[in-house]
Amino acid sequence: MNRQSFADLDDLDTLNRELAPLSFRAGWNKAEPSLWAEPRTAFVPAHWRWAEARAALDTAGQLIDTELAERRNLFLVNPHPGNHYATLRTLVSAYQMILPGERARSHRHSPHALRFVLDVPDTSYTVVDGTRIDMRPGDVLLTPGWHWHGHGNDGDRPGYWVDFLDVPTVQLLEPMRLEHWPEGFQQPDTVTRDHPFVFPWEQTAAALDSAAPDLQGRYGKRVVLDSQAAIPTLTLAMHRLPADCRTRAWRTTANQIVCVKSGHGAAQVGGQRFAWAPGDVFAVPAWHAFSLATSEPADLFVVSDEHMLRLLGYLHEEPLAETSAAA
């Protein structure tokens, strides 16, 4: 339509219809609100059991190799309608296994990634930019965006860990890139565990031993790993809770994925209760009430988008009066 054609209109409904073919949407005629009073998300609380994941991966190990699977892993897919990949809005997580003698081919991509090691032989390793880093249970290993990385297992039993990536964030922002190492697997030229991309469990455990208790009651002790320079989208933290602990309920605009390193207890996330055990993972979507209770001492590894939200000015947290989860 031209200027005169618009001038001839005398009915708002007709104006709305004429705007649509021009790819205009009138502010008075929104299909749905674009702003709302408080944070909301379609993602729901969810819980994945390590015992079930390990059994499935062991079966997969008999059926597929790394050529077919690329990475033999089980994505933790949030069960909200229409979702088929992400664990939470900005994060995806997966259980992964590598068999004895296997090498998962090297590649690099825009998304930042890391792995939390559950159970591996001493000769399982990751290779980042030509450096071999041997894995140990409880380690956190970083593979920042656009760094070459691959994995291998020279041991006599499978290795297992949990992957965490910000792929959904990159998909939303759309700078995605992926490249495979031309020769398939990047052979390491150095071997070390003294590297800024590995946080050995023994160091994290020592930091937890000396950490002061959280005065707000959201967790017993908390140690934030110094990973933000390498992975600015994520916050990585280890929480330590004593036996018979009940944390204060709180909520945050950050999305959180929690992996249990040790101990047993329960989480109350929104209106759902999850009884967790070592190796389990559970998802705490943004702005859901969250509290914990333990029946024995527990260490929990938490990956969140807290640092990114803080940098953008979107982080907001508040305590709640809700009763804690029953262990």
C-alpha positions as CSV (number, residue, x, y, z in Angstrom):
1,M,0.0,0.0,0.0
2,N,1.1,3.6,-0.6
3,R,0.6,6.6,1.7
4,Q,-2.7,7.5,0.1
5,S,-4.1,4.0,0.5
6,F,-3.4,4.1,4.2
7,A,-5.0,7.5,4.4
8,D,-8.2,6.1,3.0
9,L,-8.6,3.5,5.7
10,D,-11.1,4.3,8.5
11,D,-11.1,1.0,10.4
12,L,-8.4,-0.3,12.8
13,D,-9.0,-3.9,12.0
14,T,-8.5,-3.2,8.3
15,L,-5.3,-1.3,9.1
16,N,-4.0,-4.3,11.1
17,R,-4.7,-6.6,8.1
18,E,-3.0,-4.3,5.6
19,L,0.1,-4.1,7.8
20,A,0.6,-7.9,7.9
21,P,1.7,-8.4,4.3
22,L,4.3,-5.6,4.8
23,S,5.8,-7.5,7.8
24,F,4.7,-4.8,10.2
25,R,3.1,-5.7,13.6
26,A,1.3,-2.9,15.4
27,G,2.2,-2.5,19.0
28,W,-1.5,-2.3,19.8
29,N,-2.1,-5.6,18.0
30,K,0.5,-7.9,19.5
31,A,0.0,-11.7,19.1
32,E,1.3,-12.1,22.7
33,P,3.1,-10.0,25.3
34,S,6.7,-9.3,24.7
35,L,7.4,-8.3,28.3
36,W,6.2,-9.8,31.6
37,A,6.3,-9.0,35.2
38,E,8.8,-11.7,36.4
39,P,11.1,-14.3,34.8
40,R,9.5,-17.4,33.3
41,T,10.6,-20.4,31.3
42,A,9.1,-23.3,29.5
43,F,11.8,-25.6,30.8
44,V,10.8,-27.8,33.7
45,P,12.7,-29.4,36.6
46,A,14.1,-32.9,35.7
47,H,16.2,-35.6,37.1
48,W,18.4,-38.2,35.4
49,R,19.8,-41.3,37.2
50,W,23.3,-42.4,36.7
51,A,22.5,-46.0,37.2
52,E,20.1,-46.0,34.2
53,A,22.5,-43.9,32.1
54,R,25.4,-46.3,32.7
55,A,23.4,-49.3,31.9
56,A,22.3,-47.8,28.6
57,L,25.8,-46.7,27.7
58,D,27.2,-50.1,28.5
59,T,24.7,-51.6,26.1
60,A,25.5,-48.9,23.4
61,G,29.2,-49.9,23.8
62,Q,28.3,-53.3,22.4
63,L,26.3,-51.9,19.5
64,I,28.1,-48.8,18.2
65,D,31.6,-47.5,17.8
66,T,32.9,-43.9,17.7
67,E,32.6,-43.8,13.9
68,L,28.8,-44.2,14.2
69,A,28.3,-42.4,17.4
70,E,30.9,-39.6,16.9
71,R,30.7,-39.2,20.7
72,R,29.0,-42.1,22.5
73,N,26.7,-40.0,24.7
74,L,23.3,-39.6,26.1
75,F,21.9,-36.1,26.0
76,L,19.8,-35.0,29.0
77,V,16.8,-33.7,27.2
78,N,14.4,-31.5,29.2
79,P,10.9,-33.0,28.9
80,H,9.1,-29.8,28.2
81,P,6.9,-30.1,25.0
82,G,8.6,-29.4,21.7
83,N,12.2,-29.7,23.1
84,H,14.4,-32.5,21.7
85,Y,17.9,-31.4,22.7
86,A,18.5,-28.8,25.4
87,T,18.7,-29.6,29.1
88,L,17.8,-26.0,30.0
89,R,17.3,-22.8,27.9
90,T,21.1,-22.0,27.6
91,L,22.7,-25.3,28.5
92,V,22.9,-28.9,27.4
93,S,24.4,-31.8,29.2
94,A,25.1,-35.5,28.4
95,Y,26.6,-38.6,29.9
96,Q,29.5,-40.0,27.8
97,M,31.4,-43.2,27.7
98,I,34.7,-44.2,25.9
99,L,35.7,-47.8,25.6
100,P,39.2,-49.2,26.1
101,G,41.4,-48.6,23.1
102,E,39.1,-46.0,21.6
103,R,39.9,-42.5,20.4
104,A,37.1,-40.0,19.8
105,R,38.2,-37.9,16.8
106,S,39.3,-34.3,17.4
107,H,37.3,-31.3,16.4
108,R,36.6,-27.7,17.5
109,H,33.4,-25.6,17.6
110,S,32.1,-22.3,18.7
111,P,30.3,-23.6,21.9
112,H,32.3,-23.8,25.1
113,A,32.4,-27.3,26.7
114,L,33.6,-29.0,29.8
115,R,33.4,-32.4,31.4
116,F,33.0,-33.6,34.9
117,V,34.7,-37.0,35.4
118,L,32.7,-39.7,37.0
119,D,34.7,-43.0,36.6
120,V,37.7,-43.5,34.4
121,P,40.9,-45.6,34.4
122,D,44.1,-43.5,34.9
123,T,44.9,-43.8,31.2
124,S,41.8,-42.0,30.0
125,Y,42.6,-38.6,28.7
126,T,41.5,-35.6,26.7
127,V,43.7,-33.8,24.2
128,V,43.2,-30.0,24.0
129,D,45.3,-28.2,21.4
130,G,47.9,-30.9,21.3
131,T,48.2,-31.3,25.1
132,R,47.2,-34.6,26.7
133,I,45.5,-34.2,30.1
134,D,44.9,-37.5,31.9
135,M,41.6,-37.7,33.7
136,R,40.8,-38.5,37.3
137,P,37.4,-38.9,39.0
138,G,36.2,-35.6,40.2
139,D,38.2,-33.6,37.7
140,V,36.7,-30.7,35.8
141,L,38.3,-30.4,32.3
142,L,37.6,-27.4,30.0
143,T,37.5,-27.3,26.2
144,P,36.8,-23.6,25.5
145,G,35.2,-22.6,22.2
146,W,37.3,-23.0,19.1
147,H,40.0,-25.1,20.8
148,W,40.8,-28.5,19.3
149,H,39.8,-31.4,21.5
150,G,39.6,-35.2,21.4
151,H,39.5,-38.0,23.9
152,G,41.2,-41.4,24.3
153,N,41.2,-44.4,26.6
154,D,44.4,-46.5,26.8
155,G,43.0,-48.4,29.8
156,D,41.4,-51.8,30.3
157,R,37.9,-50.6,31.2
158,P,35.4,-47.9,30.0
159,G,35.6,-44.3,31.1
160,Y,32.6,-42.2,32.0
161,W,32.0,-38.5,32.5
162,V,29.3,-35.8,32.1
163,D,29.6,-33.2,29.4
164,F,28.3,-29.6,29.8
165,L,28.0,-27.2,26.8
166,D,26.5,-23.8,26.1
167,V,25.3,-25.0,22.6
168,P,21.7,-23.7,23.1
169,T,23.2,-20.2,23.8
170,V,25.2,-20.4,20.6
171,Q,22.2,-21.6,18.6
172,L,20.2,-18.6,19.9
173,L,23.0,-16.1,19.1
174,E,23.8,-17.9,15.8
175,P,27.7,-17.7,15.6
176,M,27.9,-21.5,15.3
177,R,31.0,-23.1,13.6
178,L,32.4,-26.6,13.6
179,E,35.6,-28.0,12.1
180,H,37.1,-31.5,12.2
181,W,40.8,-32.3,12.6
182,P,42.0,-33.2,9.1
183,E,43.8,-36.4,10.2
184,G,40.9,-37.5,12.5
185,F,42.7,-37.5,15.8
186,Q,45.2,-34.8,17.0
187,Q,48.2,-36.6,18.4
188,P,49.4,-35.0,21.6
189,D,52.9,-33.4,21.7
190,T,52.9,-32.7,25.5
191,V,51.5,-34.5,28.5
192,T,50.6,-32.7,31.7
193,R,48.0,-32.2,34.4
194,D,49.4,-28.8,35.3
195,H,47.2,-26.9,32.9
196,P,44.7,-24.0,33.2
197,F,42.1,-26.2,31.5
198,V,42.0,-28.9,34.3
199,F,40.8,-28.5,37.9
200,P,42.0,-31.6,39.7
201,W,39.7,-33.0,42.3
202,E,42.4,-33.0,45.0
203,Q,42.7,-29.2,44.6
204,T,39.0,-28.6,44.6
205,A,38.6,-30.9,47.6
206,A,41.3,-29.0,49.5
207,A,39.6,-25.7,48.7
208,L,36.3,-27.0,50.0
209,D,38.0,-28.1,53.2
210,S,39.2,-24.6,53.9
211,A,36.1,-22.7,52.6
212,A,33.9,-20.8,55.0
213,P,30.2,-21.9,55.3
214,D,27.6,-20.0,53.3
215,L,26.1,-17.5,55.7
216,Q,22.9,-17.2,53.6
217,G,22.2,-20.9,54.1
218,R,21.8,-21.8,50.4
219,Y,24.5,-24.5,50.6
220,G,27.1,-25.6,53.1
221,K,30.3,-24.5,51.4
222,R,30.8,-23.3,47.9
223,V,34.0,-23.1,45.8
224,V,33.8,-21.3,42.4
225,L,36.3,-22.6,39.9
226,D,38.4,-19.9,38.2
227,S,37.1,-20.7,34.7
228,Q,35.5,-17.5,33.5
229,A,38.4,-16.3,31.5
230,A,38.3,-19.4,29.4
231,I,34.5,-19.9,29.4
232,P,32.7,-16.6,30.1
233,T,29.2,-18.0,29.6
234,L,29.3,-20.3,32.6
235,T,29.9,-20.5,36.3
236,L,31.4,-23.8,37.6
237,A,31.1,-24.4,41.3
238,M,31.4,-27.2,43.8
239,H,29.1,-27.3,46.8
240,R,29.8,-29.3,49.9
241,L,26.9,-30.1,52.3
242,P,27.2,-31.9,55.7
243,A,25.1,-34.8,56.8
244,D,21.5,-33.9,57.8
245,C,21.7,-30.5,56.2
246,R,18.7,-28.5,55.0
247,T,19.4,-25.5,52.9
248,R,17.4,-22.4,52.6
249,A,15.0,-22.2,49.6
250,W,15.9,-19.6,47.0
251,R,15.5,-18.8,43.3
252,T,17.7,-17.2,40.7
253,T,17.4,-16.1,37.1
254,A,20.4,-18.4,36.3
255,N,19.8,-21.8,34.9
256,Q,21.5,-24.6,36.9
257,I,22.5,-28.2,36.2
258,V,23.7,-30.2,39.2
259,C,25.8,-33.3,39.1
260,V,26.2,-35.4,42.3
261,K,29.8,-36.3,43.0
262,S,29.1,-38.1,46.3
263,G,26.5,-38.5,48.9
264,H,22.7,-39.0,49.0
265,G,19.9,-36.5,49.6
266,A,17.0,-34.8,48.0
267,A,16.3,-31.7,46.0
268,Q,13.1,-29.7,46.0
269,V,12.9,-27.9,42.6
270,G,9.6,-26.0,42.1
271,G,7.0,-28.4,43.1
272,Q,9.0,-31.5,42.4
273,R,11.2,-33.6,44.7
274,F,14.2,-35.6,43.4
275,A,16.0,-38.2,45.6
276,W,19.6,-38.1,44.2
277,A,22.6,-40.5,44.4
278,P,26.2,-40.3,43.2
279,G,26.4,-39.6,39.5
280,D,22.9,-38.4,39.1
281,V,22.1,-35.1,37.4
282,F,19.2,-32.8,37.9
283,A,18.1,-29.5,36.2
284,V,17.0,-26.4,38.0
285,P,15.4,-24.0,35.5
286,A,15.6,-20.3,36.0
287,W,13.3,-18.8,38.7
288,H,12.3,-22.1,40.2
289,A,12.4,-22.4,44.0
290,F,15.3,-24.7,44.9
291,S,16.5,-26.3,48.2
292,L,18.5,-29.3,49.2
293,A,18.6,-31.8,52.1
294,T,21.1,-34.5,52.8
295,S,21.2,-37.8,54.6
296,E,25.0,-38.0,54.5
297,P,27.8,-35.7,53.5
298,A,27.6,-34.7,49.9
299,D,29.6,-32.9,47.2
300,L,27.6,-31.4,44.2
301,F,29.0,-30.0,41.0
302,V,26.9,-27.1,39.7
303,V,27.1,-25.6,36.2
304,S,25.1,-22.5,35.5
305,D,24.9,-19.5,33.2
306,E,25.3,-17.2,36.3
307,H,28.5,-15.5,35.0
308,M,26.9,-14.6,31.7
309,L,23.8,-13.2,33.3
310,R,25.9,-11.2,35.7
311,L,28.0,-9.7,32.9
312,L,24.8,-8.8,31.0
313,G,23.1,-7.3,34.1
314,Y,20.3,-10.0,34.1
315,L,21.2,-11.9,37.3
316,H,18.7,-11.7,40.1
317,E,18.5,-13.9,43.2
318,E,16.2,-13.9,46.2
319,P,15.6,-16.1,49.2
320,L,12.3,-17.8,49.8
321,A,10.4,-19.0,52.8
322,E,9.6,-22.3,51.3
323,T,10.4,-25.4,53.3
324,S,13.5,-27.4,52.3
325,A,13.5,-30.8,50.7
326,A,13.1,-33.8,53.0
327,A,16.1,-36.1,52.7
